Amino acid sequence: MVNEKLKSEDKIQQECVMWFRNTYGLNHHNPKLLMFSVPNSGQNAKEQLKKKAVGLLPGVSDTIIVIPNKTIYCEFKDDKGIQSPAQKIFESDVVALGHEYWVIRSLDLFRININNIL
């Protein structure tokens, strides 16, 4: 197994989404919980302008998790990753509205956080 500290943010996110969906998000789960990504970056300036026109918000978390009566915003970072200023503002805004915001650096940390709230 690859050392967790050497994994990219994308790889950590992929592992967490796969684990969550297989554990809580299949059609036979009752309730079926939701986790989805927020594609918040564009390939070029034209694409970014189009996304902004339809509601793109800088700093939005990588994923959103919806469980009964709760929404969690989840940002994935590798061992050295830090939040951008826009991400810190978004975190502050959603926490002020009563939601949870997590910065996740490993599948193990993600599992612990999910298991603690369910």
Order of alpha helices (4+ residues) and beta strands (2+ residues): alpha-beta-alpha-beta-beta-alpha-beta-alpha
